[in-house]
C-alpha cells in the first residue's frame, strides 16, 4: 500500500469467539469493532465473515490490527492525572467542587441568553411587528413626577358641552388615554436629543387623525392613558407645540365601551344611560391633573420594515390641565402612556396582534442627545441583558420589582421601614429625578457629606435642587467631578452577590450641573411620593441604559448602551462568522 493511501490510526475492540467443545471443526471467529474520525461503509472482511457464518464454514479472520499503544507522552499525562487526584481524595473533591460551582455560575449567567437564542431561531412569517420612535428633549422644563392614577370626576366642574360641530351637550369624564405614538413616515430610526437638566423630560411624536397631524408626547412608563390636548373646547390648556386636536362626534368613545369600563373600574359606580361619551380625570404624584374625554381615531405607525400601519386607538382628549403640567406642555402636546394597563398604547396594539407587548427605551447620557423607544420585541438584544421578574400586583400597573440591597460605594444603605427588608423599585420614565425612601435618602446624604472634606461647600442659595455643592474649582460637566463621588448599586433578586442582578448608577446618573455651576444631587426624598416606601428610578438614573419591559414574560431588563440607535442582536458574538 502506498504511503499516501495509508489508513488513519484507529482504535477498536477485538472479540474472539471459540468453537463449541462438541464441534471444534467450526473453528474460531475473530470480530473487530473499530472507531475512526471518518464514516466507512461496512468492511469487506465483515461482509465475508457474515457470509461464511451463514454457510457454517470454519474460518479464522483477522479484521484489523490491535489498537496501537498510547504514546509515552499521553501515558505520562494520564499517570500524572491519576496520581494527582486518585491518590489524594481531597484534591479530587476540591476539583469537582470548583467545577460544579463554575457550572452553576455559567448557567445562572447565561440561562436567559440561550432561551432567547432558542426563541429567536423560531422565526415566523406571522410574527407581530415592532415600532420605533425617536426621543427628544424639551428645554426649560420643570422637574416632573408622574405616576398617574384615575380619580372620580367632579361632576360640578365638568365642561357643560363639547363644541365639535355636530356634537351636542355631553358630560365629560377623566381618563389617561394611551395615545398612539407618531413616527415620521420618512424613516423608522431617528436621532434623539436631550438631557435631564434643564430639559426635564423626553418626548417623541406621533401622527394622529385623518388627515394625519403630528403631536409631541412625553413618554411615561408610569402612566396608563395616552392623552392629547384638545379643542373640545379647551378650558385650561398650554400653548403646546402643535395645534390642539379637534374631535368630532364620531371620535367620541361611548360610556358603555369596554375601554371606558376599564378606566372607570376603580371609580364610584355611575348610572348614566344617556351619556354618549366617557369622561376621565387623572391625578399625578406631583399634584397636577388632567381632565378629558375618551376619543378614538387613526394612529399612523411606521413599522420596523418601513411599512405604514393605520390603526384605530383610544386616547384621551384632554381639555383641562392643572398644576405643573401647564409648564411642561409648553413644548409638547400630551403624554404617551406606556404602563401595563389595558388602555395603554402597547396593550392596545398587543390586543390587536400588532406587536408583542414589549416596551423599550434608551435615553442618551450625552448632553444634546435624546435616544429612542420602541414597541414590540424586534429590538430586544438576545444577549447581555440583566433580567429581573416584574411584580404582578393586579391593582398596580407600574413597572416595578423587588430591591434587596443598595450600596453607595462599599457602604450599605438601609432600605427603610420597620424591618429594613425588601422594598419595591418603580422604573418611571415620566419622572425627571430619582426618589429614595426617607431612611435611604438620609443615609445617602450623610455619606455624601464626605465631599466637604474635599472642598465642596453646600450652597443653600441654589434653588435648582434641595442639595447643591459649590466645587473648589470651576466645572463644566459631571465628568470633571465624578471621581469625587461613588457609584450607587441596586441589588435585585438575592442577597447573594454572585447570583443577584445589579443596576449600577454612576455619579453622572444622580448628579447634575446647575446654571450656577454647582454640583446638585438628582436623588430626592420620596417620603411623600406614592406610599413613601417605594424607590423610583427617574430619567436621570435611566440614562445610558437600554431598559426593556417585557409584559409577555413579566420581566424587566437592562443593559448599558450609548443609545445612539437600536441594534439587532441575532447571535452571541462568538457565534458570528
C-alpha positions as MATLAB code, in Angstrom:
seq = 'XXXXXXXXXXXXXXXXXXXXXXXXXXXXXXXXXXXXXXXXXXXXXXXXXXXXXXXXXXXXXXXXXXXXXXXXXXXXXXXXXXXXXXXXXXXXXXXXXXXXXXXXXXXXXXXXXXXXXXXXXXXXXXXXXXXXXXXXXXXXXXXXXXXXXXXXXXXXXXXXXXXXXXXXXXXXXXXXXXXXXXXXXXXXXXXXXXXXXXXXXXXXXXXXXXXXXXXXXXXXXXXXXXXXXXXXXXXXXXXXXXXXXXXXXXXXXXXXXXXXXXXXXXXXXXXXXXXXXXXXXXXXXXXXXXXXXXXXXXXXXXXXXXXXXXXXXXXXXXXXXXXXXXXXXXXXXXXXXXXXXXXXXXXXXXXXXXXXXXXXXXXXXXXXXXXXXXXXXXXXXXXXXXXXXXXXXXXXXXXXXXXXXXXXXXXXXXXXXXXXXXXXXXXXXXXXXXXXXXXXXXXXXXXXXXXXXXXXXXXXXXXXXXXXXXXXXXXXXXXXXXXXXXXXXXXXXXXXXXXXXXXXXXXXXXXXXXXXXXXXXXXXXXXXXXXXXXXXXXXXXXXXXXXXXXXXXXXXXXXXXXXXXXXXXXXXXXXXX';
ca = [
       0.000    0.000    0.000;
       1.312    3.461   -0.897;
       2.197    5.779    1.920;
      -0.345    8.367    0.782;
      -3.060    5.698    0.974;
      -2.157    4.597    4.478;
      -5.349    4.365    6.594;
      -5.854    6.506    9.669;
      -4.752    5.264   13.025;
      -7.745    3.566   14.632;
      -8.725    2.187   17.985;
     -11.042   -0.733   18.451;
     -12.232   -3.775   20.319;
     -11.441   -7.372   19.231;
     -13.796  -10.225   20.210;
     -12.612  -13.826   19.726;
     -15.349  -16.468   19.685;
     -14.143  -20.071   20.257;
     -15.947  -23.042   18.655;
     -18.156  -25.232   20.844;
     -16.329  -28.084   22.553;
     -18.540  -30.715   20.912;
     -17.804  -29.420   17.404;
     -14.288  -27.884   17.172;
     -14.400  -28.134   13.402;
     -16.378  -24.931   13.247;
     -13.213  -23.007   14.024;
     -12.898  -19.759   15.896;
     -14.241  -16.332   14.849;
     -12.453  -13.043   15.376;
     -14.674   -9.924   15.249;
     -13.289   -6.388   15.455;
     -15.167   -3.120   16.103;
     -13.253   -0.030   15.041;
     -13.681    3.710   15.681;
     -12.254    6.409   13.406;
     -12.956   10.032   12.561;
     -14.421    9.023    9.217;
     -17.503    7.046    8.377;
     -16.702    3.881    6.397;
     -19.084    1.528    4.730;
     -19.291   -1.920    6.140;
     -15.903   -3.571    5.643;
     -15.370   -6.253    3.061;
     -13.959   -8.555    5.740;
     -17.069   -8.132    7.897;
     -19.329   -8.951    4.952;
     -17.214  -12.011    4.187;
     -17.374  -13.156    7.818;
     -21.163  -12.839    7.866;
     -21.480  -14.795    4.618;
     -19.194  -17.553    5.865;
     -21.019  -17.785    9.168;
     -24.275  -18.247    7.288;
     -22.650  -21.129    5.423;
     -21.196  -22.549    8.702;
     -17.722  -22.543    7.201;
     -14.821  -22.838    9.641;
     -12.711  -19.800    9.291;
     -10.208  -17.676   11.083;
     -10.449  -13.940   10.356;
      -8.189  -11.065   11.274;
     -10.119   -7.862   10.634;
      -7.687   -5.319   11.910;
      -4.599   -4.995   13.937;
      -4.918   -4.319   17.662;
      -5.033   -0.654   18.655;
      -1.601    0.908   18.887;
      -0.224    1.516   22.362;
      -0.613    5.047   23.677;
       2.259    7.388   23.158;
       4.678    7.793   26.091;
       3.590   11.439   26.444;
      -0.096   10.577   26.757;
       0.674    7.742   29.134;
       2.698   10.051   31.330;
      -0.059   12.673   31.418;
      -2.657   10.066   32.285;
      -0.412    8.685   35.017;
       0.147   12.149   36.483;
      -3.590   12.951   36.422;
      -4.436    9.647   38.075;
      -1.748   10.060   40.701;
      -2.675   13.697   41.363;
      -6.361   13.112   42.054;
      -6.953    9.492   42.918;
      -4.059    9.322   45.356;
      -5.349   12.461   47.038;
      -9.147   12.447   47.532;
      -9.131   15.999   48.911;
      -7.744   17.366   45.682;
     -10.273   15.361   43.681;
     -13.180   16.650   45.765;
     -11.842   20.201   45.518;
     -11.547   19.920   41.750;
     -15.097   18.587   41.452;
     -16.419   21.327   43.760;
     -14.785   24.096   41.744;
     -16.093   22.588   38.500;
     -19.632   22.361   39.870;
     -19.517   25.962   41.127;
     -18.284   27.199   37.729;
     -21.075   25.276   36.003;
     -23.720   26.804   38.287;
     -22.277   30.280   37.769;
     -22.248   29.832   33.997;
     -25.796   28.521   33.869;
     -27.011   31.366   36.101;
     -25.367   33.993   33.927;
     -26.332   32.589   30.541;
     -29.552   30.658   31.038;
     -31.650   33.550   29.753;
     -29.282   34.008   26.850;
     -29.823   30.555   25.409;
     -33.554   30.743   25.962;
     -33.561   33.983   23.983;
     -31.378   32.443   21.273;
     -33.616   29.413   21.043;
     -36.694   31.587   20.720;
     -35.045   33.898   18.213;
     -34.474   30.979   15.844;
     -38.198   30.284   15.660;
     -38.869   32.912   13.024;
     -42.442   33.092   11.853;
     -43.829   34.943    8.875;
     -46.811   35.879   11.023;
     -44.597   37.409   13.699;
     -46.001   40.677   15.141;
     -44.477   43.956   14.042;
     -42.288   46.327   16.049;
     -42.311   50.125   16.061;
     -39.517   52.509   16.921;
     -39.789   56.158   17.930;
     -37.260   58.976   18.220;
     -36.994   60.765   21.554;
     -36.392   64.490   22.007;
     -35.631   66.687   24.971;
     -37.676   69.733   25.921;
     -35.693   72.757   27.022;
     -36.610   74.706   30.111;
     -38.923   72.118   31.634;
     -39.550   71.839   35.350;
     -38.852   68.547   37.071;
     -41.695   66.097   36.704;
     -43.094   63.247   38.772;
     -45.932   61.400   37.064;
     -47.245   58.031   38.385;
     -50.760   58.976   37.367;
     -53.957   57.421   38.696;
     -57.613   57.734   37.749;
     -59.847   59.523   40.231;
     -63.572   60.161   40.472;
     -64.773   63.023   38.327;
     -66.156   66.119   39.990;
     -69.402   66.441   38.062;
     -69.929   70.032   39.167;
     -66.725   71.148   37.477;
     -67.282   69.324   34.204;
     -67.494   71.258   30.995;
     -71.165   71.571   30.067;
     -70.680   70.737   26.420;
     -68.103   69.824   23.826;
     -68.052   72.167   20.866;
     -67.213   69.869   17.997;
     -69.517   70.705   15.173;
     -72.410   68.262   15.207;
     -71.732   67.182   18.797;
     -74.408   68.043   21.283;
     -74.198   68.806   25.003;
     -72.445   65.935   26.783;
     -70.809   65.255   30.102;
     -67.094   64.528   30.326;
     -65.174   62.021   32.468;
     -61.434   61.927   33.310;
     -59.129   59.350   31.800;
     -55.489   58.877   30.916;
     -55.641   57.651   27.324;
     -52.742   55.800   25.818;
     -52.327   57.708   22.592;
     -50.691   56.043   19.690;
     -47.152   57.126   19.092;
     -46.377   59.004   15.956;
     -43.464   58.410   13.629;
     -42.274   60.316   10.617;
     -43.050   58.309    7.504;
     -39.653   59.163    6.046;
     -37.843   56.736    8.322;
     -38.101   54.396   11.302;
     -34.898   55.224   13.183;
     -34.397   58.868   14.086;
     -31.892   60.564   16.414;
     -32.838   61.692   19.926;
     -31.554   64.752   21.730;
     -31.837   65.941   25.301;
     -30.790   65.796   28.923;
     -32.477   65.835   32.318;
     -31.436   69.377   33.260;
     -32.625   71.796   32.151;
     -34.742   69.715   29.740;
     -36.837   67.905   32.318;
     -38.363   65.229   30.080;
     -38.014   63.162   26.919;
     -40.697   63.129   24.253;
     -41.471   61.513   20.947;
     -44.037   62.388   18.298;
     -46.971   60.621   16.672;
     -49.229   61.057   13.681;
     -52.907   61.011   14.580;
     -56.165   61.626   12.679;
     -57.211   61.907    9.076;
     -55.543   63.904    7.681;
     -52.742   62.903    9.992;
     -51.194   65.553   12.213;
     -48.073   65.400   14.412;
     -48.246   65.606   18.206;
     -45.332   65.658   20.647;
     -45.874   63.354   23.630;
     -43.952   62.925   26.891;
     -43.039   59.218   27.168;
     -44.235   57.910   30.528;
     -43.967   54.302   31.709;
     -45.797   55.354   34.885;
     -48.992   56.480   33.112;
     -51.798   54.346   31.729;
     -53.581   56.535   29.226;
     -52.178   58.471   26.318;
     -53.765   61.888   26.001;
     -53.503   64.923   23.749;
     -54.621   68.463   24.474;
     -57.788   69.058   22.501;
     -60.188   71.769   21.494;
     -63.438   70.476   22.961;
     -63.311   73.476   23.627;
     -60.281   73.712   25.896;
     -60.832   75.355   29.261;
     -57.223   75.169   30.516;
     -54.524   74.206   28.017;
     -50.941   75.227   27.457;
     -49.921   76.633   24.097;
     -48.276   73.363   23.126;
     -46.039   72.525   20.200;
     -48.851   71.900   17.700;
     -52.460   72.987   17.164;
     -54.957   71.374   19.533;
     -56.553   68.102   18.479;
     -60.090   68.751   17.207;
     -62.512   65.857   17.872;
     -65.760   65.179   16.053;
     -68.843   63.324   17.171;
     -67.695   60.083   15.567;
     -64.451   60.197   17.555;
     -66.175   60.055   20.934;
     -65.963   56.783   22.878;
     -69.317   55.768   24.400;
     -69.680   55.257   28.134;
     -70.582   51.595   27.523;
     -67.366   50.935   25.614;
     -65.029   48.356   27.193;
     -62.227   50.929   27.329;
     -64.433   53.279   29.327;
     -65.333   50.446   31.686;
     -61.631   49.725   32.148;
     -60.645   53.242   33.182;
     -63.626   53.616   35.498;
     -63.316   50.216   37.184;
     -61.885   51.711   40.397;
     -64.245   54.691   40.493;
     -67.619   55.051   42.130;
     -70.433   53.376   40.161;
     -72.219   55.744   37.793;
     -75.636   55.202   36.280;
     -75.890   57.221   33.110;
     -77.979   55.609   30.395;
     -77.989   58.742   28.257;
     -74.257   59.514   28.410;
     -72.780   59.482   24.914;
     -69.141   59.862   25.944;
     -66.636   58.628   28.511;
     -65.204   61.183   30.938;
     -61.998   60.755   32.904;
     -59.705   62.563   35.339;
     -56.081   61.741   36.182;
     -54.102   62.885   39.199;
     -50.315   62.691   39.193;
     -47.894   62.288   42.060;
     -46.728   65.908   41.635;
     -50.359   67.002   42.288;
     -51.006   68.069   38.711;
     -54.076   66.736   36.912;
     -55.717   66.289   33.533;
     -59.449   66.172   32.726;
     -60.835   64.978   29.419;
     -62.979   62.628   27.379;
     -62.036   59.413   25.593;
     -61.654   59.546   21.819;
     -60.900   57.003   19.102;
     -59.013   57.940   15.944;
     -56.439   56.712   13.436;
     -52.849   56.269   14.545;
     -50.249   56.105   11.768;
     -47.227   53.971   12.659;
     -44.150   53.109   10.642;
     -43.093   49.516   11.262;
     -39.532   48.289   11.626;
     -39.537   47.151    7.981;
     -40.703   50.553    6.707;
     -44.373   49.866    6.031;
     -47.070   52.202    7.374;
     -49.829   50.831    9.591;
     -53.054   52.714   10.285;
     -54.832   51.671   13.472;
     -57.839   52.752   15.489;
     -56.654   53.533   19.015;
     -58.273   55.033   22.081;
     -56.686   58.047   23.787;
     -57.661   60.994   25.941;
     -58.917   64.262   24.555;
     -57.674   66.481   27.403;
     -59.303   69.908   27.742;
     -58.416   70.887   31.339;
     -54.870   70.637   32.714;
     -53.826   71.917   36.130;
     -50.534   72.270   38.001;
     -47.043   71.707   36.670;
     -48.453   70.071   33.530;
     -49.174   73.542   32.147;
     -45.436   74.284   32.288;
     -44.259   71.022   30.771;
     -46.821   71.280   27.945;
     -45.260   74.477   26.622;
     -43.319   72.461   24.028;
     -45.324   69.210   23.999;
     -48.929   68.238   23.330;
     -49.623   65.489   25.850;
     -48.452   62.251   27.456;
     -47.754   58.834   25.955;
     -48.951   56.224   28.473;
     -46.774   53.105   28.379;
     -47.763   51.196   31.533;
     -49.119   47.640   31.744;
     -52.763   48.822   31.856;
     -55.199   47.645   29.174;
     -55.737   51.233   27.992;
     -52.027   51.889   27.400;
     -50.831   52.061   23.813;
     -48.653   48.892   23.974;
     -51.542   46.886   25.435;
     -53.948   48.142   22.766;
     -51.550   47.206   19.956;
     -50.846   43.820   21.536;
     -54.565   43.059   21.900;
     -54.915   43.552   18.140;
     -51.991   41.184   17.453;
     -49.916   44.024   16.007;
     -46.983   43.661   18.433;
     -45.803   41.504   21.284;
     -46.441   43.513   24.446;
     -42.871   44.724   24.937;
     -41.762   48.315   25.569;
     -38.199   49.596   25.485;
     -36.461   52.952   25.803;
     -32.898   54.167   25.676;
     -32.123   57.668   26.995;
     -28.733   59.005   25.984;
     -26.322   60.318   28.612;
     -24.621   62.856   26.371;
     -25.897   66.419   26.622;
     -27.749   67.340   23.452;
     -28.621   63.737   22.625;
     -32.026   62.137   23.080;
     -32.428   58.429   22.470;
     -35.139   56.176   21.150;
     -38.002   53.976   22.277;
     -39.689   51.008   20.659;
     -42.845   48.914   20.879;
     -42.514   45.189   20.144;
     -39.603   42.816   20.672;
     -37.602   43.141   17.438;
     -35.029   45.437   19.057;
     -34.504   43.474   22.273;
     -30.932   42.106   22.422;
     -30.619   38.328   22.635;
     -27.627   38.556   24.961;
     -26.060   40.882   27.501;
     -29.307   41.811   29.274;
     -29.841   41.620   33.041;
     -33.407   40.436   33.762;
     -35.455   40.585   36.962;
     -39.063   39.443   37.489;
     -41.795   42.049   37.298;
     -44.077   42.220   40.327;
     -47.543   41.082   39.298;
     -49.836   43.120   41.540;
     -53.096   43.439   39.622;
     -54.084   46.747   41.229;
     -50.770   48.435   40.307;
     -49.872   48.878   36.650;
     -46.402   50.359   37.253;
     -43.231   48.573   36.161;
     -41.754   47.564   39.484;
     -39.611   44.846   41.009;
     -38.103   43.937   44.375;
     -34.969   45.591   45.747;
     -32.965   43.628   48.323;
     -29.951   45.880   48.866;
     -28.436   49.239   47.924;
     -24.847   50.410   48.287;
     -23.094   53.746   47.968;
     -19.622   52.604   47.037;
     -18.994   49.845   49.578;
     -21.280   51.324   52.227;
     -24.693   49.712   52.570;
     -27.747   51.982   52.859;
     -30.743   50.810   54.850;
     -33.860   50.464   52.732;
     -36.189   51.894   55.368;
     -39.239   50.545   57.123;
     -39.569   48.663   60.384;
     -37.869   45.505   59.143;
     -35.485   47.213   56.675;
     -36.219   44.324   54.309;
     -37.162   44.072   50.660;
     -38.557   47.210   49.035;
     -40.106   47.945   45.657;
     -38.449   49.884   42.843;
     -40.511   51.576   40.124;
     -38.963   52.315   36.715;
     -40.614   55.598   35.696;
     -39.584   57.429   32.534;
     -42.133   60.151   33.386;
     -40.127   61.317   36.430;
     -37.181   63.614   35.869;
     -35.306   62.598   39.022;
     -34.866   59.544   41.247;
     -36.545   59.160   44.653;
     -35.353   57.152   47.671;
     -37.201   56.235   50.832;
     -36.696   58.610   53.744;
     -34.144   56.459   55.556;
     -32.124   55.542   52.463;
     -32.099   59.180   51.370;
     -30.891   60.371   54.793;
     -28.077   57.820   54.828;
     -27.064   58.726   51.281;
     -26.880   62.422   52.170;
     -24.798   61.547   55.241;
     -22.410   59.500   53.081;
     -22.098   62.355   50.609;
     -21.026   64.739   53.359;
     -17.520   63.349   52.912;
     -17.095   65.575   49.853;
     -16.957   68.572   52.211;
     -13.513   67.344   53.232;
     -12.512   67.739   49.595;
     -13.505   71.411   49.465;
     -17.123   71.076   48.272;
     -19.329   73.602   50.105;
     -23.096   73.231   50.220;
     -24.808   76.207   48.578;
     -28.269   76.774   50.062;
     -28.856   79.747   47.751;
     -29.066   77.497   44.665;
     -32.790   76.753   44.065;
     -32.169   74.121   41.409;
     -32.421   71.118   43.765;
     -32.505   70.669   47.570;
     -28.784   69.825   47.830;
     -26.144   71.577   45.726;
     -22.391   71.955   46.316;
     -20.027   74.634   45.152;
     -16.855   72.984   43.920;
     -13.405   74.297   44.880;
     -12.655   74.753   41.182;
     -14.646   75.693   38.056;
     -16.503   72.767   36.488;
     -18.229   72.406   33.156;
     -19.547   68.855   33.308;
     -20.065   65.980   35.713;
     -17.016   64.261   34.232;
     -14.905   66.902   35.941;
     -16.075   65.907   39.438;
     -17.254   62.288   39.172;
     -14.023   60.999   40.687;
     -15.034   62.578   43.993;
     -18.301   60.607   44.145;
     -19.068   56.897   44.200;
     -21.314   54.559   42.252;
     -24.697   53.538   43.645;
     -25.522   49.841   43.202;
     -29.062   48.498   43.424;
     -29.144   44.748   44.019;
     -32.098   42.618   42.938;
     -33.160   39.001   43.280;
     -30.903   37.736   46.050;
     -28.629   38.900   48.844;
     -26.011   36.576   47.366;
     -23.861   38.803   45.176;
     -22.868   36.030   42.782;
     -26.433   35.171   41.716;
     -28.075   38.591   42.084;
     -28.740   41.198   39.384;
     -27.333   44.690   39.841;
     -28.281   48.086   38.434;
     -25.333   50.494   38.643;
     -25.897   54.240   38.889;
     -22.604   56.097   38.351;
     -22.194   59.702   39.556;
     -23.433   61.020   36.217;
     -26.623   59.049   36.913;
     -27.528   61.084   40.011;
     -25.686   64.434   39.688;
     -26.318   67.485   37.509;
     -24.552   70.805   36.980;
     -26.862   73.736   37.714;
     -26.940   77.065   35.923;
     -24.891   78.495   38.801;
     -22.125   75.979   38.075;
     -22.838   73.923   41.212;
     -22.993   70.152   41.558;
     -26.536   69.137   42.575;
     -27.909   65.846   43.849;
     -30.591   64.482   41.498;
     -31.889   61.996   44.077;
     -34.749   63.343   46.184;
     -36.572   62.396   49.380;
     -39.526   60.213   48.416;
     -41.294   60.299   51.784;
     -44.378   61.923   50.292;
     -44.280   60.161   46.935;
     -46.560   57.219   46.244;
     -46.666   55.212   49.511;
     -43.356   56.522   50.872;
     -41.782   53.053   50.870;
     -41.014   52.805   47.162;
     -37.840   53.714   45.295;
     -38.452   55.455   41.952;
     -35.854   55.418   39.190;
     -36.364   58.501   37.039;
     -34.808   59.715   33.802;
     -31.601   60.909   35.465;
     -30.717   57.343   36.507;
     -32.155   55.558   33.463;
     -29.844   57.330   31.033;
     -27.156   55.295   29.333;
     -29.226   52.128   29.693;
     -31.437   50.241   27.286;
     -34.391   49.360   29.538;
     -36.950   46.781   28.388;
     -40.341   45.981   29.915;
     -41.483   42.567   28.721;
     -45.176   42.279   29.558;
     -45.486   38.868   27.919;
     -42.856   37.245   30.139;
     -43.370   39.642   33.077;
     -39.762   40.750   33.422;
     -37.700   43.937   33.323;
     -34.252   44.043   31.745;
     -31.438   46.476   31.125;
     -28.002   46.753   29.564;
     -25.574   49.616   29.066;
     -25.858   51.468   25.761;
     -24.842   54.729   24.127;
     -28.463   54.969   22.900;
     -27.345   56.289   19.515;
     -29.553   53.842   17.608;
     -31.056   50.399   18.178;
     -29.090   47.339   17.217;
     -30.474   43.924   16.352;
     -28.563   41.109   18.062;
     -29.374   37.754   16.492;
     -26.482   35.730   17.868;
     -23.819   35.807   20.518;
     -20.597   37.464   19.327;
     -18.609   34.237   19.317;
     -21.253   32.569   17.149;
     -20.905   35.141   14.409;
     -18.734   34.425   11.446;
];
